[in-house]
Amino acid sequence: MTFDLDARLAGPLQDPAGEAGYGPHPPRMGFFTDTSVCIGCKACEVACKEWNAVPEDGLQLTGMSHDNTGGLGASTWRHVAFVEQTAPPPVDLGMPSVPQGADEGEREMRWLMASDVCKHCTHAACLDVCPTGTLFRTEFGTVVAQEDICNGCGYCVPACPYGVIDIRPGDGRAWKCTLCYDRLGAGQEPACAKACPTDSIQYGALDELRERADARLAELHDRGVAQARLYGRDPADGVGGDGAFFLLLDRPEVYGLPPDPVVTTRDLPAMWKRAALTAAGVVAAVVAAFVGGRR
């Protein structure tokens, strides 16, 4: 399925499930991750692996960070990033920090922690390129991979602007977060949100989560946290807004996130149109040559 991104963003599009052909359906569900209260406990990572039977994919024990999973992948559907900064936090957010009695150099260090996950994009390029229907849009507006019909072509891997989806080594199929689709169908919240002890990961109807995020951002700005920002919340961004979005305390690049993600299949309609015109021109030339030769 391809689309005119500019035309879609100009309209009131925020119903991916409706566009996918669902009739009456539940509200769009998603995640709001407030990184300002993440304590890096990794309960979300463990809960995700346990509930979804995601295999262990090799711990990266460098001795330099508590981040021992490195990043999202076919066997890491939730990844808690640990970013060490030298800039001091503007206010006390309850994050790990060096006591005020330390010397000036130590007092400037802090950890930024963030639990990353598949963004369940409004305009999901992985859906556009999948040739087998392995990836599909659910009635909740989320994007799920059905590994049992995946042929391992890997088209979805470069299509994702966030580098989320991947092929599992030794397995050959694409895997990623399903936003616990089986739990949603039973009226339960995803395992990672259920396990989060600080409500850093919040699950619910996307419209309500956006309102909650706006209020939290305003609160932090009032408290002097000028660098706080929402990432993936804006429906007018390059992917039409994310079903899983974040409150960050610094620039997206600091957390390893692309600053301006754009759906990678946005140019497909124009490319197909040009290809069709070229093909038509070739056919016309061949016919003209054939007719001219007969004459």
N, C-alpha and C positions, 0 to 999 in steps of 0.2 A: 504493500500500500504506500503510495507516494502522495505528496501534498504540496500546496503552495503555502509555504510558511508565512510569508508576509500577509497574505490574505487571511489566514487563520488567526494570526495574532491580532489583526485589526478587528476581529469579531469577538463575540462573547464566548469563546471556546474555553471551557474548563470541564468538559464532560467526556473524558476519553472512553468510558464504558459505553456511553450512548453512541459515540461515533463507531465503536467496535460492533454495534448491532444489537446491544442489549436493550430490551424494552424497559419496563419499570425495574429499577435496580437500586441497591443501597447507595448512600452518599459515598463520594470518593474518600477513601481512607488513606492514611499515611503516617509519617513520622515527623515530629519536630524535635530536633536534638539541640538542647541548650548546653553548649560546651562550657559555659561559665560555671556550671555546677558539677561537671564531670570530675570524678576523683580517680579515674584510671584503674578502677578495681578489676576490670575485665570480666565482670559477671555476665555482661552481654555476650561476649565472645564465647564463654563457656556454655551459656544457656542455648545459644544458637547452634553450636556444635552438637550438644546433647539432644536437643529436640529434633533436629533435622538429620541426625546421624552423619554429620559432616566429618570426614576423617582428619586426623592430625596431619599437617602438611609441612612439618619440619620447623622447629623453633630456631630462631636466629639469635643465639645467645652471644652478644658481642661484648658484654660487660660494660657497655657505655650507655645503655638505656633500658628502661623497663619494657620498651616496645619490642617484643620477641616474635611478632608475627610479620612485621615488615610492611604489609599492605594487603588490600583486597585481592582475592583470587578465587579460583574454582573451589578451593577448600578453606577459604577464609571469607565468610560472608559478612562478618562484622569485624572491624579492625579498629582497635583503640590506639590512636597516634599519641606519642609523647614528644612534645616540642619544647626544648630548653631554650629560653630566651634570656638575654641580658638586660632587656628593658624592664623597669619595675612596674608592677601593676598599679594603676592609678588609684584604686580603692581596694579594700579587703573584700574579695569575692569568696572567701572560704577555701581558696585553692592552696596547695602546698607552697610554702614560701619560707625564706630564711628569716629568723627572728630579727627584730629591729635593732637588737644589740650588736649584730654582726658588723664587720667593717664594711666600708662603702662598696667595695667590689663585690662581696658576697650578697649584699642587700639588693643588688640590681638583678638577681637571677630569679626566674620563676618557670614553672611548667605550664604549658598549654596542652590540655588533653581533649581529645575529640574522638567519639565513636563514629566511624564512617561506615557507610552501607550503600547498596544500590539505590539510585535516586528515583527509580520508577517514574521516569520522565513523562511529561504530558505528550511530547513528540519524541517517541522512542525509536531511534534509528535502528536499533537491534531488531525491532519488529519489521521494519521496512526491508531489511536485507535477508532475513531468515527464509530459506527456500522450502522448508519442510513443515512449518507451523509449530516447530518446537517452542518458540516464544509466542505467547499469546497474552492478550489483555483480559483481565478478569472483570467480573461485575463490580468489583470494588475500585476499579481504575488502576490496579497494580499490574505489573508485568511479571509473568512467571515463565520459567523454562521447564519444559517437559523432557527430561533427559532421555526417556525411553524411546523417543522418536528422533533424537538428534543424530545427524549423520556425520558430525565432526568436521563440517566444512570450514568452520572458523570465521565465516563472514561477519558474525556479530562482534568479534573481538575488536577489530579496528574501527567498527562502526560506532562503538560506545565512546562519547566524548569525555567520559570520566575514567576510562580504563578499568571498568568494574568487572565485566564478564570475561571469563577465561576458559581455556580448555584444560581439563584435569589430566596431568601426566599419568600415563599408564592406563587411562580410561578412554581418552580421545573424544569426550563429549563436553559440551558447554554447561557450566553450572554457575548459579548466582543466587542471591537472596530472593526468596519468594514472598517476603513479608508474611511468612507463616500462613500461607493461603489456607491450609487445612484448619488452622486455629480460627481464622477469620470466619470461615463457614460455620463454625460451631459457636460463634459469638464470643470468642476469647481473644485477648490481646496477644500480639506476637511475643515469643519467648524472651527476646532481648529486653523489651519494654517491661515485661512482667518481672524480670530479674533485677532491673536497674534500681539501686537503693536510694538514689538521690532524685529520681524523676528527671534525670538529664535526657533520657529517651522517653518522649511522650507520644502516645499513639491515640488516634481518634479521627474524626471527620476532618478533612483537610481545611475546609473553610473555618472551622472552630480553631484549629491549630494555628492558622495564620493570624487570627485575631489575638490569640494568646501570645504568639510570638511578637506581634506589634506592641502589645502592652509591656512585655518583658524588655524589649529593646528601648522603649521610652523610659522605663524605670532605670535601666543602666545608664542611659544618657543623662538623666536627671542626677544620677549619683556620680557623674564625672567620667564615665567610661566612654570617652569620645570615639575610640576605635571599634566599639561593638557594632556589628552589622549583621544583617540577615543574608544568607546565601541560599539561592534556589527558591526563594519565596515569591519572587516577582513573576507573574504570569506573562509579562511582556519580554522576558529574557530570551536567549537564543534557543531554549528548549521548551518554551511555553510554561516555565515553572516546573519545579520538581515535586513529586509525591513524597519525597523525603528531603527536608530542607533543614538548615542549621542556623544557629546564632553563633557567630564567631567573635573572638576578641582581638583579631588581627586580620590582615589581608588573607584571602583564600590561599595564595601561593605559600604562605607560611605553613599551612596545614597539608600542602601537597595537592590542593584542589585547583583546577583551571580557573583563572579569573573571569573569563567570558566564554563559557561553554556554548557551543552552537551545534544543533542537530546536524550530523554529518551528511544526511541524505537530503538536505534542503535544496540542492541543485539538481536532483534527479529529474523532476518534471521538465526543466529546461534542457537537460541533456537528452532525454528521450525525444523531446520535440525536435531538437537539432538533428538527432539521428534519423528520425522519421523523414524530415525534409531532405536530408542527404540521400536517404534510400530512394525517396520519390524522384529526386533528380537523376540518380543513377538509372532507375528504371526508365524514365523518360528518355534519357540519352540512348539507352540500348534500343528502345523501340524506334526512336528516330533513325538510328544507324541501320536497323534492320529494314525499315520501310524504305530508306534511301537506297540501300543496297538492292532491294527488289526492283526499284524503279530503274 
